[in-house]
Amino acid sequence: MDFRERVSIDLGGDGVAQVRFTRPDKLNALDPDMFEAIIESGRALHKMKGLRVVVLSGEGRAFCAGLDLSNFARTPSPDEPELTERTHGNANRPQQAAMLWRKLPVPVIAAVHGVCFGGGLQIASGADIRVVHPQTRMSIMELKWGLVPDMGGYALWRGLVRDDVLRELVYTNREFTGAEAQSLGLATHVDEDPLARATSIATEIANRNPHAIRAAKRLHAGMVERGTDAILLEESIEQHAIMRSRNQVEAVMAGMEKRAPNFEDV
């Protein structure tokens, strides 16, 4: 599947979807078509049968260089919504390009290499897991252009980056490497081949009960904002729905019989 020659999706038989940014000549920078293509791909993934895990990467020399600088010279069309308008649920269009990965019902693993600046870093932050090449150039870039991060970063960085560290990264827009990103909280793993490592993790997740994986992602989504009582109840609700289901029994039997499980997809 191809979206505006900007994003492609290839769903494998194991339920792992390889989602790639396909604008390598511009380092996968974000222009209006790129925003729309990302959002369109998100809609397609939401409806995709047999989907278990997403691996998100960029073709060419970069994951995503952030906002295409030609946007600064572009005159907005008269019918273009204001940034304050909520055009995609709780988000505007740029925010949705990053938030949709967190909103997807399945885990998303970002494989990050080359350059990951500004909006590109906020998109990567929307993933559940980030595997980053040690030499990746990264920055919360917006203050360089006199702007603030506004693609969901402040929502997505909660629980990832210590508050004072995040303030320094935002205020100075300093560049850091993928190796440093792990100590900062912005990378889960550092690897010389991030796409292979991300795909390996995705394959492992795809061999778990897909209903339980989706339930776990829902629980993670509410963990930061819900109170303790609500979290405890939500755990029980999710577990009650899964326990003794066909897939849960299959997980037990496959483990006891030391064989690959045969799960029914959602």
C-alpha positions as CSV (number, residue, x, y, z in Angstrom):
1,M,0.0,0.0,0.0
2,D,1.3,3.5,-0.9
3,F,0.1,6.8,0.3
4,R,0.9,9.9,-1.8
5,E,4.4,8.5,-2.6
6,R,5.3,9.5,1.0
7,V,4.4,6.4,3.1
8,S,4.2,2.7,2.3
9,I,2.8,-0.3,4.3
10,D,3.8,-3.9,3.8
11,L,2.0,-6.4,6.0
12,G,3.8,-9.7,6.4
13,G,2.2,-13.0,7.0
14,D,3.3,-12.9,10.7
15,G,1.2,-9.8,11.3
16,V,4.1,-7.4,11.4
17,A,3.5,-4.3,9.2
18,Q,6.6,-2.5,7.8
19,V,5.6,1.2,7.6
20,R,8.2,3.3,5.8
21,F,8.5,7.0,5.1
22,T,9.3,7.1,1.3
23,R,10.6,10.6,0.7
24,P,14.3,9.9,0.9
25,D,15.4,12.7,-1.4
26,K,14.1,15.2,1.2
27,L,15.3,13.1,4.2
28,N,11.6,12.3,4.8
29,A,10.9,15.9,5.8
30,L,7.3,16.8,6.7
31,D,5.4,18.8,4.0
32,P,1.6,19.0,3.7
33,D,1.4,15.8,1.6
34,M,3.7,14.0,4.1
35,F,1.4,14.9,7.0
36,E,-1.7,13.7,5.1
37,A,0.1,10.5,4.0
38,I,1.0,9.7,7.5
39,I,-2.5,10.2,8.8
40,E,-4.0,8.2,5.9
41,S,-1.6,5.3,6.6
42,G,-2.8,5.5,10.3
43,R,-6.4,5.1,9.2
44,A,-5.5,2.1,7.0
45,L,-3.6,0.5,9.9
46,H,-6.6,0.9,12.2
47,K,-8.7,-1.1,9.8
48,M,-6.1,-3.7,8.8
49,K,-7.1,-7.3,9.4
50,G,-4.4,-9.5,10.9
51,L,-2.2,-6.6,12.1
52,R,-0.3,-7.4,15.3
53,V,2.7,-5.0,15.4
54,V,4.0,-2.0,13.4
55,V,7.7,-1.3,12.6
56,L,8.1,2.4,11.6
57,S,11.2,3.5,9.6
58,G,12.4,5.9,7.0
59,E,14.0,5.1,3.6
60,G,17.3,6.6,2.6
61,R,19.6,8.5,4.8
62,A,17.2,9.5,7.6
63,F,14.2,8.6,9.7
64,C,12.7,12.1,9.4
65,A,14.5,15.5,9.3
66,G,11.4,17.3,10.7
67,L,9.5,20.1,9.1
68,D,10.3,20.8,5.4
69,L,11.8,24.3,5.5
70,S,9.8,25.2,2.4
71,N,6.8,25.3,4.7
72,F,8.1,28.6,6.2
73,A,7.7,30.3,2.8
74,R,4.3,28.7,2.1
75,T,1.2,30.8,2.2
76,P,-1.6,28.8,4.0
77,S,-4.7,28.3,2.0
78,P,-7.8,30.2,3.1
79,D,-9.6,27.0,4.2
80,E,-6.7,25.6,6.1
81,P,-7.7,25.0,9.7
82,E,-6.1,27.0,12.5
83,L,-3.7,25.0,14.7
84,T,-6.0,25.5,17.6
85,E,-8.8,23.6,15.8
86,R,-9.1,19.9,16.8
87,T,-9.4,18.3,13.4
88,H,-8.5,14.8,14.5
89,G,-10.2,14.0,17.8
90,N,-8.0,15.7,20.5
91,A,-5.3,16.8,18.0
92,N,-4.7,19.0,15.0
93,R,-3.1,17.6,11.8
94,P,0.6,17.9,12.8
95,Q,-0.1,16.5,16.3
96,Q,-2.1,13.6,14.8
97,A,1.0,12.6,12.7
98,A,2.8,11.8,16.0
99,M,-0.1,10.9,18.2
100,L,-1.6,8.3,15.9
101,W,1.2,5.8,16.6
102,R,0.3,6.0,20.3
103,K,-3.4,5.7,19.4
104,L,-3.0,2.6,17.3
105,P,-4.3,-0.5,19.1
106,V,-1.1,-2.5,18.4
107,P,2.5,-1.8,19.5
108,V,4.6,0.4,17.3
109,I,8.4,0.1,17.2
110,A,10.4,2.9,15.5
111,A,13.7,2.1,13.8
112,V,15.6,5.4,13.8
113,H,18.7,6.2,11.8
114,G,20.5,9.1,10.1
115,V,18.7,12.2,11.2
116,C,15.7,12.6,13.6
117,F,15.0,16.3,14.2
118,G,12.0,18.3,15.5
119,G,8.7,16.8,14.3
120,G,10.6,13.6,13.3
121,L,11.6,13.1,16.9
122,Q,8.1,13.7,18.1
123,I,6.8,11.1,15.6
124,A,9.4,8.6,16.9
125,S,8.3,9.5,20.4
126,G,4.8,8.3,19.5
127,A,6.1,4.8,19.1
128,D,5.9,2.3,22.0
129,I,9.6,1.4,21.6
130,R,12.5,3.2,19.8
131,V,15.5,1.4,18.4
132,V,18.1,4.0,17.4
133,H,21.4,3.8,15.6
134,P,24.2,5.1,17.8
135,Q,25.3,7.8,15.3
136,T,21.8,9.1,14.7
137,R,21.7,12.9,14.9
138,M,18.8,14.0,17.1
139,S,17.4,17.2,18.4
140,I,14.3,18.8,19.7
141,M,14.8,21.4,17.0
142,E,11.9,23.9,17.2
143,L,13.5,26.7,19.2
144,K,16.2,27.0,16.5
145,W,13.4,28.4,14.3
146,G,11.8,30.5,17.1
147,L,9.0,27.9,17.6
148,V,8.0,25.5,20.4
149,P,7.5,21.7,20.0
150,D,3.8,21.3,19.1
151,M,3.4,17.9,17.5
152,G,2.4,16.1,20.7
153,G,5.9,16.1,22.2
154,Y,4.9,17.4,25.5
155,A,2.2,14.7,25.8
156,L,4.5,11.9,24.5
157,W,7.6,12.7,26.6
158,R,5.8,12.3,29.9
159,G,7.5,9.4,31.6
160,L,10.3,9.2,29.1
161,V,12.5,12.2,29.9
162,R,13.3,13.7,33.2
163,D,11.8,17.2,33.5
164,D,14.9,19.3,33.9
165,V,16.6,17.3,31.1
166,L,13.7,17.9,28.8
167,R,13.7,21.6,29.5
168,E,17.4,21.8,28.6
169,L,16.9,19.9,25.3
170,V,13.9,22.1,24.4
171,Y,15.4,25.5,25.4
172,T,18.8,24.9,23.8
173,N,17.7,22.7,20.8
174,R,21.2,21.0,21.2
175,E,22.0,18.1,19.0
176,F,22.7,14.7,20.6
177,T,23.5,11.2,19.3
178,G,21.5,8.1,19.3
179,A,23.9,6.6,21.9
180,E,23.1,9.6,24.2
181,A,19.4,9.3,23.5
182,Q,19.2,6.1,25.5
183,S,20.5,7.8,28.6
184,L,18.2,10.7,28.1
185,G,15.2,8.4,27.8
186,L,14.5,9.0,24.1
187,A,15.8,5.6,22.9
188,T,14.8,2.1,24.2
189,H,17.7,0.3,22.5
190,V,20.8,1.5,20.6
191,D,21.8,-0.8,17.7
192,E,24.0,-0.7,14.6
193,D,21.0,-2.2,12.6
194,P,17.9,-0.6,14.1
195,L,15.5,-1.9,11.5
196,A,16.7,-5.5,12.0
197,R,16.5,-5.2,15.8
198,A,13.1,-3.5,15.6
199,T,11.8,-6.2,13.3
200,S,13.1,-8.9,15.6
201,I,11.3,-7.4,18.6
202,A,8.2,-7.0,16.5
203,T,8.3,-10.7,15.5
204,E,8.6,-11.7,19.2
205,I,5.6,-9.6,20.1
206,A,3.6,-10.9,17.1
207,N,3.9,-14.4,18.7
208,R,2.1,-13.3,21.8
209,N,-1.7,-13.4,22.3
210,P,-2.8,-10.5,20.1
211,H,-5.9,-9.8,22.3
212,A,-3.6,-9.5,25.4
213,I,-1.1,-7.3,23.6
214,R,-3.9,-4.9,22.6
215,A,-5.2,-4.9,26.1
216,A,-1.8,-4.2,27.5
217,K,-1.4,-1.2,25.2
218,R,-4.8,0.1,26.4
219,L,-3.6,-0.2,30.0
220,H,-0.4,1.7,29.2
221,A,-2.4,4.4,27.5
222,G,-4.2,5.2,30.8
223,M,-1.4,4.6,33.2
224,V,-0.1,8.2,33.3
225,E,-3.5,10.0,33.5
226,R,-5.7,7.7,35.5
227,G,-5.7,7.4,39.3
228,T,-4.7,4.3,41.2
229,D,-8.3,3.1,41.7
230,A,-9.2,3.5,38.0
231,I,-6.0,1.6,37.0
232,L,-6.7,-1.3,39.3
233,L,-10.3,-1.6,38.0
234,E,-9.2,-1.4,34.4
235,E,-6.6,-4.1,34.9
236,S,-9.4,-6.4,36.2
237,I,-11.7,-5.5,33.4
238,E,-9.1,-6.4,30.7
239,Q,-8.0,-9.6,32.5
240,H,-11.6,-10.7,32.9
241,A,-12.2,-10.4,29.2
242,I,-9.1,-12.3,28.3
243,M,-9.0,-15.1,30.9
244,R,-10.0,-18.5,29.5
245,S,-10.5,-17.1,26.0
246,R,-9.5,-19.2,23.1
247,N,-6.2,-17.3,22.6
248,Q,-5.3,-17.3,26.3
249,V,-5.8,-21.1,26.4
250,E,-3.8,-21.5,23.3
251,A,-0.9,-19.4,24.9
252,V,-0.9,-21.9,27.8
253,M,-1.0,-25.0,25.6
254,A,1.7,-23.7,23.2
255,G,3.9,-23.0,26.2
256,M,3.4,-26.4,27.8
257,E,3.8,-28.2,24.5
258,K,6.9,-26.1,23.5
259,R,5.4,-25.2,20.1
260,A,4.6,-22.0,18.2
261,P,1.1,-20.7,19.1
262,N,-1.7,-20.5,16.6
263,F,-3.7,-17.4,17.6
264,E,-6.9,-16.0,16.2
265,D,-6.4,-12.4,15.1
266,V,-8.5,-9.6,16.3
